[in-house]
Amino acid sequence: MKLSPLVIAAAQTWRTANPNLYEFLRGLAVEFHGTAAGHHGSFTASGVVVRATATDAYIVTARHNLTLAAAGEPVDPVTHYTTRIRARLYDVHDALAVDSPIVEVYQPDGPPHHGLDVAVMRVSDRAFVQRARGLVAPGTTGHAFKPDTFDTEGWLIPLADDYTARAVLANGRTFPGVPAVAMYQNHTLVQMGYGVHTANLYAFRYRVLAAQQLVAPTLIDTTHEGWTSVFTFDTTDTNSGAPGDSGGPVFAVPPANSQNELALVAVHSGANYFAGRTDNDPASPTVNNAFTWVADAPMP
């Protein structure tokens, strides 16, 4: 992410006030690393482990990462991702915990260049699975955030349903022109990713966004390019996701005394997404960021 010192300081203030929650969410963030197809060099992307059964862990990410890793070469994107890209988990101190190959990829139906920009990766490396499950084990800081569905289905964090995701991202307004629903207002959005932060340097970064303070929040059912379930808000180059952040999690933290639960509402998709036009010029200044809500993630 490309973040100004002010944005970084605000995120650190939130982390200081919520150390256990930060440690838990940090443990869920996944880095994908490997080599792009052909001679296109290294590849980095982001994701989030959401479920870990006794044998497998499931990572939600942006579907277009498959295309980016294929780099326009005549290769099958899924085959390339499962043979040349690996998933990493780190601890709260940014120390590498585990590194695992990807066993299987689940995608929505339809071509990969439009539609729902969400995919699910399955890994079965024993150390990776144990690390993920250990995030909510008794005696850990994450145990307080363990979902009720962990013991039966392995969920580490729930995926917000379609209505909740729309309402939380847009600060209570599920559709343009309708009154805000109070129970979905004033959530804190915590975004994490492993993208570019300076020049061509990649590293873990996070930012904290107050939903009620986002400028021009917009729910787009289908963008001009054909991407679906997209949420955008105005921003600049000094507070933006960047290459490598695609697929990184956007967690919704409810306000104090709320009955809503901590949830994954979206993943980062990119910048400069619009309903009425397409802007694929990399030289264009950043005018908005786009998230894809994950309610319909193709979870097996």
C-alpha positions in Angstrom: 0.0 0.0 0.0 1.1 3.5 -0.6 0.3 5.4 2.6 1.2 8.8 3.9 2.9 9.2 7.3 -0.5 10.4 8.7 -2.3 7.3 7.5 0.4 5.1 8.9 0.3 6.9 12.3 -3.5 6.5 12.4 -3.3 2.8 11.8 -0.6 2.4 14.5 -2.8 4.2 17.0 -5.6 1.8 16.3 -3.2 -1.1 16.6 -2.0 0.1 20.0 -5.6 0.4 21.2 -6.5 -3.1 19.8 -3.4 -5.3 20.2 -5.1 -8.7 20.5 -7.4 -8.0 17.5 -4.5 -6.8 15.4 -2.5 -9.9 16.2 -5.4 -12.1 15.2 -6.1 -10.3 11.9 -2.4 -10.1 11.1 -2.2 -13.9 11.5 -4.9 -14.4 8.9 -3.2 -12.3 6.2 -1.6 -14.4 3.4 1.2 -13.5 1.0 1.3 -15.3 -2.3 4.8 -15.4 -3.8 6.6 -17.0 -6.7 7.4 -16.3 -10.3 5.2 -15.0 -13.1 5.0 -17.0 -16.3 7.6 -16.5 -19.0 10.4 -14.1 -18.2 8.3 -11.6 -16.2 10.1 -12.0 -12.9 8.8 -12.4 -9.4 5.1 -12.3 -8.4 3.5 -11.1 -5.2 -0.2 -11.0 -4.2 -2.3 -11.0 -1.1 -5.1 -13.1 0.4 -6.7 -14.2 3.7 -7.1 -17.6 5.3 -10.7 -17.9 6.4 -11.2 -21.6 7.2 -9.0 -24.5 8.4 -10.4 -28.0 8.9 -8.3 -30.8 10.3 -6.8 -31.4 6.8 -7.1 -28.3 4.7 -7.0 -24.5 4.8 -8.9 -22.2 2.5 -7.6 -18.8 1.3 -9.8 -16.1 -0.2 -8.1 -13.8 -2.8 -8.7 -11.8 -5.9 -9.5 -13.9 -8.9 -7.5 -11.7 -11.3 -4.3 -12.7 -9.5 -4.4 -15.9 -11.6 -4.3 -13.8 -14.7 -1.6 -11.5 -13.4 0.6 -14.5 -12.6 0.1 -16.0 -16.0 1.4 -12.6 -17.4 -0.2 -13.0 -20.8 1.8 -16.1 -21.6 0.3 -19.2 -23.2 -0.1 -21.1 -19.9 -3.1 -22.3 -18.0 -3.5 -19.8 -15.1 -4.6 -22.3 -12.6 -1.8 -24.8 -13.4 0.7 -22.0 -13.2 -0.6 -20.8 -9.8 -0.6 -24.3 -8.3 2.9 -25.1 -9.6 4.8 -21.8 -9.3 3.1 -19.8 -6.6 3.1 -20.5 -2.8 1.2 -19.2 0.1 2.8 -17.8 3.2 1.6 -17.0 6.7 3.5 -14.7 9.1 3.2 -13.9 12.8 2.5 -10.5 14.4 6.3 -9.7 14.4 6.4 -10.2 10.6 8.4 -13.4 11.0 7.7 -16.1 8.5 5.6 -18.8 10.1 4.8 -21.3 7.2 5.1 -21.6 3.5 2.9 -23.9 1.5 2.1 -25.0 -2.1 -1.4 -24.5 -3.4 -3.4 -27.7 -4.0 -6.6 -26.5 -5.7 -8.3 -23.4 -7.0 -12.0 -22.7 -6.9 -13.4 -20.0 -9.2 -16.8 -18.6 -10.1 -18.2 -19.7 -13.4 -17.4 -17.6 -16.5 -14.3 -16.1 -18.0 -11.6 -14.8 -15.6 -11.4 -11.2 -16.9 -14.8 -10.1 -15.5 -17.5 -11.2 -13.1 -16.9 -11.8 -9.4 -13.2 -11.0 -8.7 -12.9 -13.6 -6.0 -11.2 -17.0 -5.9 -10.5 -19.6 -3.2 -7.2 -21.5 -2.8 -7.0 -24.8 -0.9 -3.7 -25.7 0.8 -3.1 -29.0 2.7 0.4 -28.6 4.0 0.2 -29.8 7.6 2.2 -27.0 9.1 0.2 -24.4 7.3 -3.1 -25.9 8.5 -1.9 -26.2 12.0 -0.7 -22.7 12.0 -4.0 -21.4 10.8 -6.0 -23.4 13.3 -3.7 -22.4 16.1 -4.7 -18.7 15.6 -7.9 -19.4 17.7 -6.5 -22.1 20.0 -7.1 -21.8 23.8 -4.5 -19.6 25.4 -3.9 -17.5 22.3 -5.0 -13.9 21.8 -7.1 -15.0 18.9 -9.2 -17.4 21.0 -11.5 -14.6 22.0 -12.4 -14.1 18.3 -13.1 -17.7 17.5 -16.3 -18.1 15.6 -19.0 -20.5 16.8 -18.6 -22.4 13.5 -14.9 -23.2 14.0 -15.4 -26.4 15.9 -17.8 -27.8 13.4 -16.6 -26.3 10.1 -13.2 -24.8 10.7 -14.2 -21.2 10.1 -11.6 -18.7 11.4 -13.6 -15.7 10.4 -17.0 -15.5 8.9 -17.8 -14.0 5.4 -20.3 -11.3 5.7 -23.5 -12.0 3.7 -24.4 -9.9 0.7 -26.7 -7.5 2.5 -24.4 -7.0 5.5 -21.4 -6.4 3.3 -23.1 -3.8 1.3 -24.5 -2.1 4.4 -21.3 -2.1 6.3 -19.1 -0.8 3.4 -21.5 2.0 2.6 -22.1 2.9 6.3 -25.6 1.6 6.5 -26.9 2.5 3.1 -27.6 -0.8 1.2 -28.8 1.0 -1.9 -28.6 4.6 -3.2 -31.4 6.8 -1.8 -32.5 4.5 1.0 -32.2 5.5 4.6 -29.2 4.3 6.5 -29.7 1.2 8.7 -28.2 2.2 12.1 -27.0 -1.2 13.1 -24.6 -1.3 10.1 -23.1 2.1 10.6 -19.8 3.2 12.1 -17.8 0.1 11.4 -14.0 0.2 11.2 -12.5 -1.3 8.1 -9.1 -2.9 8.5 -7.3 -3.6 5.2 -4.0 -5.7 5.0 -1.8 -6.5 2.0 1.7 -7.3 0.8 1.9 -4.8 -2.1 4.2 -2.1 -3.3 4.9 0.6 -0.8 8.0 2.4 -2.3 9.3 2.2 -5.8 9.3 -1.6 -6.5 9.6 -2.7 -2.9 6.9 -5.0 -1.6 6.1 -5.5 2.1 3.2 -6.0 4.5 1.2 -2.9 5.2 -2.2 -2.2 6.8 -4.6 0.8 7.0 -7.6 1.5 9.1 -10.6 3.2 7.5 -13.7 4.6 9.3 -16.6 3.6 7.1 -18.5 6.8 8.0 -15.6 9.0 6.8 -15.1 7.4 3.4 -15.6 9.9 0.6 -18.1 9.2 -2.2 -18.8 5.5 -1.2 -20.4 3.8 -4.1 -21.8 0.3 -4.5 -21.5 -0.9 -8.2 -23.3 -4.1 -9.1 -21.4 -4.3 -12.4 -18.5 -2.0 -13.5 -17.9 -0.8 -17.0 -15.3 -3.6 -17.4 -17.8 -6.2 -16.2 -16.6 -6.8 -12.6 -19.4 -7.5 -10.2 -20.1 -6.7 -6.5 -17.7 -3.8 -6.3 -17.5 -1.0 -3.7 -15.5 2.1 -4.4 -14.5 5.2 -2.5 -12.6 8.3 -3.5 -8.9 8.4 -2.4 -5.5 9.5 -3.6 -2.0 8.1 -4.2 -1.1 8.7 -0.6 -3.8 6.4 0.8 -4.2 3.6 -1.6 -3.8 -0.1 -2.3 -1.0 -0.9 -4.8 0.2 -3.7 -7.1 0.5 -6.8 -4.9 -2.3 -5.8 -2.5 -5.0 -7.4 -4.8 -6.8 -10.1 -2.8 -5.8 -8.6 0.6 -8.5 -8.8 3.2 -10.9 -6.0 4.3 -12.2 -6.8 7.8 -15.2 -5.1 9.3 -14.8 -4.4 13.0 -18.1 -3.4 14.6 -18.3 -0.5 17.0 -18.4 -1.0 20.8 -21.7 -2.5 22.1 -22.7 -3.6 18.6 -24.3 -7.0 18.2 -22.7 -7.4 14.8 -19.8 -9.9 14.5 -16.2 -9.4 13.3 -16.2 -10.5 9.7 -14.4 -10.5 6.4 -16.5 -8.2 4.1 -14.3 -7.8 1.0 -10.9 -8.1 -0.7 -8.9 -5.4 -2.4 -9.4 -5.4 -6.2 -7.6 -2.3 -7.4 -8.0 1.4 -8.2 -9.9 3.5 -10.6 -13.0 1.3 -11.1 -16.1 3.0 -12.6 -19.6 2.1 -13.6 -19.6 4.2 -16.7 -16.1 4.0 -18.1 -12.9 2.0 -18.0 -9.5 3.5 -17.1 -6.6 1.0 -17.5 -3.9 3.6 -18.0 -1.2 2.9 -15.3 -0.1 6.5 -15.5 -3.5 7.8 -14.4 -3.6 9.3 -10.9 -5.5 7.3 -8.3 -9.0 8.7 -7.8 -10.6 5.7 -6.1 -10.0 2.3 -4.6 -12.2 -0.7 -5.2 -13.1 -3.6 -3.0 -15.1 -6.7 -4.0 -17.4 -8.1 -1.3 -16.9 -11.7 -0.7 -20.4 -13.0 0.2 -20.5 -15.2 -3.0 -16.9 -16.5 -2.7 -16.8 -20.0 -4.4 -16.1 -21.8 -1.1 -16.3 -25.6 -1.5 
